[in-house]
Amino acid sequence: MTSSESKFLKLLRLCQPGLMILTSLTYSLGAAMAYYLGRRFSWSLFLQGLLLILTIQFMGRCLLALAEFGTSQDAPRPSIFPPTTAFSGEAGLSHTALQYAAMTFLGLTAVQAAALVIQGSPATAWISLVLILLAAYFYATPPLNLRSTGLGEIILAITASLLPAYAFALLTGTFHRYILMTSIPIAALALAAQIVLALPCYAYDRKRRRQNLLVRLDWATGMLIHDVSILAAVGGLAAASLSGLPRQVAGGTLIAAPLAIVQILQMRRVQAGAPPRWKLFAYSAVSLYALTVYLMLMGYIL
C-alpha cells in the first residue's frame, strides 16, 4: 500500500463510513417523499445533491479533527466507538494533512454548489443547504464554535432533520408538510443517540470543562432528555399520522417501537445504578435512529 493510499484510508476512517451511511439514508428519505407524491425528478440531480452533502460532512469532520488536534493524549477520552477526531495524530494524520483535506473538501463543496447553480437548482433548496453548510463549518471552528456552547448536540440533531428537506426541495423545487412531520422524529432520535454516545465521557468532559449538553445540564437531566426525546419521536409520528401522514409510513415504524422501549428501560437501569453496557447501549441507540428512518423511507416507496 502506498503512502497516499494509506492516508486516504485514514482520512476515510476519520470521516466515519457508518456516519456517511446514516447521512445518505436520511437524505434519501426526502427523495422517497417526492417519489410517493408522484413528482418526477432527475436521479443525476439526486446523486449530485448526495455527493455535495457527503462532501460537506467530510469537511466538517476534518475541521472538527483540526479543532481537537494536539489535545493531550495522556488521558484519552473514553469512546464507545473507535476515536476518529480526538487524538487524530495517533492515526497518522498530521495537522498539515488535515488542513489540506479541509481546504480540499471546502473547494469541492464550492465547485459542486456552483454546478448546481448553473443547472438551475431551485432557490428553495438553498435554504436548507446554507443552514447545513453553516452548521458543519461553525460547529467546531471560530468564531462561533457551536460545539462549545452546550448546544452542539441540538444543532446536529436539527441538521439531520434538514437533510430530507434539502433533498425534497432540490428535486421538486418546493417544500411539503410531510417534511415537517418526519423532521421531528428524526431530530428527536438523533438527539437521543448523541446523549447515549456522550454519557460514558461525562466525567472526562466535566473534568476538562468540555462544554457539551450533558456537562451544561448534568447527567441526570441528560438522561431525562434522552427519554423525552424518544417519547417525542413516538408522539410526533402518532400526531403526524392523525394529521395526514401516510399510514404505511407511520405504521411501519411500529416495528422499531420495541427497540425504543428497550432504550428507555436501559437508560432507567443505568440511572438506577446498574452496570452500564455502553457498547450495546450505543449500538441500540444508533440502530433505533437508522431503523426508524429506513422504515419511513420504505413506507414512502412501497
C-alpha positions as CSV (number, residue, x, y, z in Angstrom):
1,M,0.0,0.0,0.0
2,T,1.4,3.4,-1.0
3,S,1.7,6.4,1.4
4,S,-1.2,8.2,-0.5
5,E,-3.5,5.2,-0.2
6,S,-2.7,4.8,3.5
7,K,-3.5,8.5,4.1
8,F,-6.8,8.2,2.1
9,L,-7.9,5.2,4.2
10,K,-7.0,7.0,7.4
11,L,-9.0,10.0,6.2
12,L,-11.9,7.8,5.4
13,R,-11.8,6.3,8.9
14,L,-11.8,9.9,10.3
15,C,-14.9,10.7,8.4
16,Q,-16.7,7.5,9.7
17,P,-18.2,5.4,6.9
18,G,-21.1,4.5,9.3
19,L,-22.0,8.1,9.7
20,M,-21.9,8.5,5.9
21,I,-24.4,5.7,5.5
22,L,-26.7,7.3,8.1
23,T,-26.4,10.6,6.3
24,S,-27.2,9.0,2.9
25,L,-30.2,7.2,4.3
26,T,-31.6,10.3,5.9
27,Y,-31.1,12.3,2.7
28,S,-32.8,9.6,0.6
29,L,-35.9,10.0,2.7
30,G,-36.5,13.3,1.0
31,A,-36.4,11.6,-2.4
32,A,-38.7,8.9,-1.2
33,M,-41.3,11.6,-0.3
34,A,-41.0,13.0,-3.8
35,Y,-41.5,9.6,-5.3
36,Y,-44.6,8.9,-3.1
37,L,-46.1,12.2,-4.2
38,G,-45.6,11.4,-7.9
39,R,-43.0,14.1,-8.5
40,R,-40.7,13.4,-11.4
41,F,-37.1,14.1,-10.6
42,S,-33.6,13.6,-12.0
43,W,-31.6,10.8,-10.5
44,S,-28.5,12.6,-11.6
45,L,-29.6,15.6,-9.6
46,F,-30.3,13.3,-6.6
47,L,-26.8,11.9,-6.7
48,Q,-25.2,15.3,-7.1
49,G,-27.0,16.5,-4.0
50,L,-26.0,13.5,-2.1
51,L,-22.3,13.9,-3.1
52,L,-22.5,17.6,-2.0
53,I,-23.9,16.6,1.4
54,L,-21.2,14.0,1.9
55,T,-18.5,16.5,0.9
56,I,-19.8,18.9,3.4
57,Q,-19.7,16.2,6.0
58,F,-16.1,15.3,5.2
59,M,-15.2,19.0,5.5
60,G,-16.9,19.2,8.9
61,R,-15.2,16.1,10.2
62,C,-11.8,17.5,9.1
63,L,-12.5,20.8,10.8
64,L,-13.5,19.0,14.0
65,A,-10.3,17.0,13.9
66,L,-8.3,20.2,13.5
67,A,-10.0,21.7,16.5
68,E,-9.1,18.7,18.6
69,F,-5.7,18.1,17.2
70,G,-3.0,18.3,19.8
71,T,-5.3,17.5,22.7
72,S,-3.3,16.0,25.5
73,Q,-3.1,12.2,24.9
74,D,-2.1,11.3,28.4
75,A,-5.7,10.5,29.3
76,P,-7.6,9.6,26.1
77,R,-11.3,10.5,26.1
78,P,-13.5,7.4,26.6
79,S,-15.1,6.3,23.4
80,I,-17.7,3.6,22.7
81,F,-16.7,3.6,19.0
82,P,-13.0,3.9,18.0
83,P,-12.0,7.6,18.3
84,T,-11.8,9.4,15.0
85,T,-11.4,13.1,15.6
86,A,-9.8,13.5,19.0
87,F,-6.2,12.4,19.1
88,S,-6.3,12.1,15.3
89,G,-2.5,12.4,15.4
90,E,-2.5,8.8,16.6
91,A,-4.0,7.7,13.3
92,G,-1.0,9.1,11.5
93,L,-2.7,12.3,10.2
94,S,-0.7,15.4,10.6
95,H,-2.1,18.8,11.3
96,T,-1.0,19.9,7.8
97,A,-2.7,16.9,6.2
98,L,-5.9,17.7,7.9
99,Q,-5.7,21.4,6.8
100,Y,-5.2,20.4,3.2
101,A,-8.0,17.9,3.4
102,A,-10.4,20.5,4.9
103,M,-9.5,23.1,2.3
104,T,-9.8,20.5,-0.5
105,F,-13.3,19.5,0.7
106,L,-14.3,23.1,1.0
107,G,-13.2,23.7,-2.6
108,L,-15.1,20.7,-3.8
109,T,-18.2,22.0,-2.0
110,A,-17.9,25.3,-3.8
111,V,-17.4,23.6,-7.2
112,Q,-20.4,21.3,-6.7
113,A,-22.6,24.1,-5.4
114,A,-21.6,26.2,-8.5
115,A,-22.5,23.2,-10.7
116,L,-26.0,23.1,-9.2
117,V,-26.5,26.8,-9.6
118,I,-25.5,26.5,-13.3
119,Q,-28.1,23.7,-13.7
120,G,-30.7,26.0,-12.2
121,S,-31.3,24.2,-8.9
122,P,-34.3,25.7,-7.1
123,A,-33.9,28.6,-4.6
124,T,-35.9,26.7,-2.0
125,A,-33.2,24.0,-1.8
126,W,-30.6,26.6,-0.9
127,I,-32.4,27.5,2.3
128,S,-31.7,24.0,3.8
129,L,-28.3,23.7,2.2
130,V,-27.0,27.0,3.6
131,L,-28.1,26.0,7.1
132,I,-26.4,22.6,6.8
133,L,-23.2,24.2,5.5
134,L,-23.1,26.8,8.2
135,A,-23.7,24.2,10.9
136,A,-21.0,22.0,9.6
137,Y,-18.5,24.9,9.3
138,F,-19.1,26.7,12.6
139,Y,-19.7,23.6,14.7
140,A,-16.0,23.3,15.5
141,T,-14.4,26.4,14.2
142,P,-14.2,30.0,15.4
143,P,-15.7,32.5,15.8
144,L,-18.9,30.7,16.8
145,N,-17.6,27.3,17.8
146,L,-21.1,26.0,18.3
147,R,-19.8,22.8,19.9
148,S,-18.6,24.7,22.9
149,T,-21.9,26.4,23.5
150,G,-23.5,23.3,25.0
151,L,-26.0,23.3,22.2
152,G,-23.9,21.2,19.8
153,E,-26.0,18.1,20.1
154,I,-29.2,20.0,19.4
155,I,-27.7,21.7,16.4
156,L,-26.5,18.4,14.9
157,A,-30.0,16.9,15.5
158,I,-31.6,19.8,13.7
159,T,-29.1,19.5,10.9
160,A,-30.0,15.8,10.5
161,S,-33.7,16.7,10.1
162,L,-32.8,19.2,7.4
163,L,-31.4,16.5,5.1
164,P,-34.7,15.2,3.8
165,A,-35.9,18.8,3.4
166,Y,-32.9,19.6,1.2
167,A,-33.3,16.5,-0.9
168,F,-37.0,17.1,-1.5
169,A,-36.6,20.8,-2.3
170,L,-33.6,20.1,-4.6
171,L,-35.6,17.5,-6.6
172,T,-39.0,19.2,-6.6
173,G,-38.4,22.9,-6.1
174,T,-40.9,23.1,-3.2
175,F,-41.5,22.0,0.4
176,H,-44.2,19.8,1.7
177,R,-45.9,19.2,5.1
178,Y,-44.6,15.7,5.1
179,I,-41.1,17.2,5.7
180,L,-42.2,18.8,8.9
181,M,-44.0,15.6,10.0
182,T,-40.9,13.5,9.6
183,S,-38.3,16.1,10.8
184,I,-39.5,15.9,14.4
185,P,-38.9,12.2,14.9
186,I,-35.5,12.4,13.1
187,A,-34.3,15.3,15.2
188,A,-35.5,13.7,18.4
189,L,-33.9,10.3,17.8
190,A,-30.7,11.9,16.6
191,L,-30.5,13.9,19.9
192,A,-31.2,10.8,22.0
193,A,-28.4,8.8,20.2
194,Q,-25.9,11.7,20.8
195,I,-26.8,11.7,24.5
196,V,-26.1,8.0,24.8
197,L,-22.8,8.4,23.0
198,A,-21.8,11.2,25.3
199,L,-22.7,9.5,28.6
200,P,-19.5,7.4,29.0
201,C,-17.5,10.6,28.5
202,Y,-19.3,12.6,31.1
203,A,-16.7,12.5,33.9
204,Y,-13.9,13.2,31.4
205,D,-15.7,16.1,29.7
206,R,-16.7,17.7,33.1
207,K,-13.1,17.4,34.4
208,R,-11.7,19.1,31.3
209,R,-14.6,21.6,31.0
210,R,-15.7,20.4,27.6
211,Q,-19.0,22.3,27.3
212,N,-21.4,19.8,25.7
213,L,-25.1,19.4,26.5
214,L,-24.5,16.8,29.3
215,V,-21.9,19.0,31.1
216,R,-24.1,22.0,30.8
217,L,-27.2,20.3,32.3
218,D,-25.7,17.4,34.3
219,W,-26.0,13.7,33.6
220,A,-29.4,13.2,35.3
221,T,-31.1,15.9,33.2
222,G,-29.4,14.5,30.1
223,M,-30.9,11.0,30.8
224,L,-34.3,12.7,31.2
225,I,-33.9,14.5,27.8
226,H,-33.0,11.1,26.2
227,D,-36.3,9.6,27.4
228,V,-38.3,12.7,26.4
229,S,-36.7,12.7,23.0
230,I,-37.7,9.1,22.3
231,L,-41.2,9.8,23.5
232,A,-41.3,13.0,21.4
233,A,-40.4,10.9,18.3
234,V,-43.1,8.4,19.1
235,G,-45.6,11.2,19.8
236,G,-44.6,13.1,16.7
237,L,-45.2,10.1,14.5
238,A,-48.6,9.5,16.1
239,A,-49.6,13.1,15.7
240,A,-48.4,13.1,12.1
241,S,-50.4,10.0,11.3
242,L,-53.6,11.8,12.6
243,S,-52.6,14.9,10.5
244,G,-52.3,13.1,7.2
245,L,-49.0,11.3,7.1
246,P,-49.5,8.1,5.1
247,R,-50.4,5.3,7.5
248,Q,-47.8,2.9,6.0
249,V,-45.1,5.4,6.9
250,A,-46.1,6.0,10.5
251,G,-47.5,2.4,10.9
252,G,-44.3,0.9,9.6
253,T,-42.2,2.5,12.3
254,L,-44.1,0.4,14.9
255,I,-41.6,-2.3,14.1
256,A,-39.0,-0.1,15.8
257,A,-41.2,0.5,18.9
258,P,-39.8,-2.4,20.9
259,L,-36.3,-1.0,20.4
260,A,-37.5,2.4,21.6
261,I,-38.9,0.8,24.8
262,V,-35.6,-1.1,25.3
263,Q,-33.7,2.2,25.0
264,I,-35.7,3.8,27.7
265,L,-35.5,0.8,30.0
266,Q,-31.7,0.7,29.6
267,M,-31.5,4.3,30.5
268,R,-33.6,3.7,33.6
269,R,-31.3,0.8,34.6
270,V,-28.2,3.0,34.3
271,Q,-29.8,5.8,36.3
272,A,-30.7,3.2,39.0
273,G,-27.1,2.3,39.3
274,A,-26.9,-0.9,37.2
275,P,-23.6,-1.6,35.4
276,P,-23.9,0.0,32.0
277,R,-23.2,-1.9,28.8
278,W,-22.2,1.2,26.9
279,K,-21.3,-0.5,23.6
280,L,-24.6,-2.4,23.4
281,F,-26.5,0.8,24.5
282,A,-24.7,2.8,21.8
283,Y,-25.4,0.3,19.0
284,S,-29.1,0.2,20.1
285,A,-29.4,4.0,20.0
286,V,-27.9,4.3,16.6
287,S,-29.9,1.3,15.3
288,L,-33.1,2.9,16.6
289,Y,-32.4,6.0,14.5
290,A,-31.3,4.1,11.4
291,L,-34.2,1.7,11.6
292,T,-36.8,4.4,12.0
293,V,-35.5,6.4,9.1
294,Y,-35.3,3.2,6.9
295,L,-38.9,2.2,7.8
296,M,-40.2,5.7,7.0
297,L,-38.3,5.6,3.7
298,M,-39.7,2.2,2.8
299,G,-43.2,3.4,3.7
300,Y,-43.0,6.1,1.1
301,I,-41.6,3.8,-1.6
302,L,-43.7,0.6,-1.1
